[in-house]
Amino acid sequence: MPLIIEAIVTTTRADQSPHISPLGMIAEGDGWVLAPFRPSATLENLARTGRAIANFGADARVYAGCLTGRRDWPLATLDDGQFRLADCASHAQLQVIAVDDHAERPRFTCKVVRHVTHRPFAGHNRAYSAVIELAILTSRLHMLSPAKIQAEVAYLAISVAKTAGPAEQEAWDWLIARLQAAGIAV
Ligand SMILES: Cc1cc2nc3c(=O)[nH]c(=O)nc-3n(C[C@H](O)[C@H](O)[C@H](O)COP(=O)(O)O)c2cc1C
């Protein structure tokens, strides 16, 4: 299996407004493959513009926020008109160099045009990872049984209780509320 890094991907809509979404980026050589499922705004934007920004080290609330209707995060505009998260450890400017079209999940192979660091890497945090895991589960509610989600939440909640800072706790709470709103008893 290839290495996959989770990032917040910023793309540009047809009306030049930003769209942000968490995406798993598949390592390939010194570039990345982005594989958004159909239908999605990220896919449309990638296909139309051939470019995207990968934001690394985002606040955990951005991951949880994108899954809970909170997509309005502070952005900075780059020289070329694209957007990055104002608060991220680094951002990479991606250029699509090949498209492998597919009925469900096309693959966009990207090269890194530029990678800019904004602040030092802050270190690993278990609660941050738990938020990412729960965000992924929340994005797949239609495919998973309530029992599977309940079991995962019970396990992930341990590291949240032990290691979360205020941002990770808030992100976790948003996702739990989303699951409860979907009728899952967590
Ligand atoms: C950490 C994380 C990784 C994800 N990776 C992918 C991915 O590789 N492909 C995908 O289609 N959706 C992925 N998702 C789900 C998308 O973020 C979600 O479906 C999103 O709504 C995409 O649609 P959009 O571009 O219209 O926002 C991921 C979600 C999370 C939380």
The ligand as a MOL file (V3000), in Angstrom:
LIG
                    3D

  0  0  0     0  0            999 V3000
M  V30 BEGIN CTAB
M  V30 COUNTS 31 33 0 0 0
M  V30 BEGIN ATOM
M  V30 1 C -9.3260 12.8020 6.5480 0
M  V30 2 C -10.2960 12.6710 5.4020 0
M  V30 3 C -9.8640 12.1660 4.1820 0
M  V30 4 C -10.7270 12.0610 3.0870 0
M  V30 5 N -10.2660 11.5950 1.8820 0
M  V30 6 C -11.1070 11.5390 0.8270 0
M  V30 7 C -10.6480 11.0960 -0.4490 0
M  V30 8 O -9.4830 10.7410 -0.6260 0
M  V30 9 N -11.5490 11.0950 -1.4630 0
M  V30 10 C -12.8450 11.5090 -1.3070 0
M  V30 11 O -13.6220 11.5090 -2.2630 0
M  V30 12 N -13.3030 11.9120 -0.1070 0
M  V30 13 C -12.4690 11.9440 0.9480 0
M  V30 14 N -12.9210 12.3750 2.1520 0
M  V30 15 C -14.3110 12.8290 2.2630 0
M  V30 16 C -14.4090 14.2190 1.6890 0
M  V30 17 O -13.7810 15.1950 2.4840 0
M  V30 18 C -15.8840 14.5620 1.5780 0
M  V30 19 O -16.5440 13.5490 0.8830 0
M  V30 20 C -16.0940 15.8360 0.8780 0
M  V30 21 O -17.4060 16.2030 1.0470 0
M  V30 22 C -15.7200 15.8010 -0.5960 0
M  V30 23 O -16.6630 16.4720 -1.3100 0
M  V30 24 P -16.4730 18.0050 -1.7450 0
M  V30 25 O -15.2480 18.1050 -2.5820 0
M  V30 26 O -17.7320 18.2840 -2.5010 0
M  V30 27 O -16.3550 18.7970 -0.4850 0
M  V30 28 C -12.0800 12.4520 3.2530 0
M  V30 29 C -12.5280 12.9360 4.4890 0
M  V30 30 C -11.6530 13.0330 5.5530 0
M  V30 31 C -12.1580 13.5700 6.8580 0
M  V30 END ATOM
M  V30 BEGIN BOND
M  V30 1 1 1 2
M  V30 2 1 2 3
M  V30 3 2 2 30
M  V30 4 2 3 4
M  V30 5 1 4 5
M  V30 6 1 4 28
M  V30 7 2 5 6
M  V30 8 1 6 7
M  V30 9 1 6 13
M  V30 10 2 7 8
M  V30 11 1 7 9
M  V30 12 1 9 10
M  V30 13 2 10 11
M  V30 14 1 10 12
M  V30 15 2 12 13
M  V30 16 1 13 14
M  V30 17 1 14 15
M  V30 18 1 14 28
M  V30 19 1 15 16
M  V30 20 1 16 17
M  V30 21 1 16 18
M  V30 22 1 18 19
M  V30 23 1 18 20
M  V30 24 1 20 21
M  V30 25 1 20 22
M  V30 26 1 22 23
M  V30 27 1 23 24
M  V30 28 2 24 25
M  V30 29 1 24 26
M  V30 30 1 24 27
M  V30 31 2 28 29
M  V30 32 1 29 30
M  V30 33 1 30 31
M  V30 END BOND
M  V30 END CTAB
M  END
